[in-house]
Amino acid sequence: MTMSNLDKLNAWIATQSDEDFKQIVNRGKLHRGQIVKESGVGRTSLKENVDVKNALVTLEERLRQKGILPALIERSGSSEDQPKLYDAAQRKKTKETGRLALLEAENIELKAENKALKLKLERFAEVSEALSDMGFMPYE
């Protein structure tokens, strides 16, 4: 006999400790992907099955009361109802931040390459000096 998704979720919840729940907190809620992996409940059931959704909401409320999950914050609907304005300055700043990160990475890479080449040059300068002392003149 197969277990229902609600039974799977309840069985999984029963095997978890408060510390286990703390490990899968993501953005103030339990990480749904982790629940799917560990409990065997399908992702669709977490979103669409009313009984499973209610059991998960009840669990999260209980964890909030224990202080494992942070309290929910009320959001004012006025800012979310308004369309977001295009902010050219913010877009430019984001673009520059990305470019800066690329340039810093390239700079680090070039410094490492420069150091390696300087070490090789030192080694070849010593070889050139030794050949010169022996009477052989290397091509320059």
Helices and strands as residue ranges (DSSP letters): H 5-15, H 18-23, E 25-26, E 29-30, H 32-39, H 43-48, H 50-66, H 77-81, H 88-133
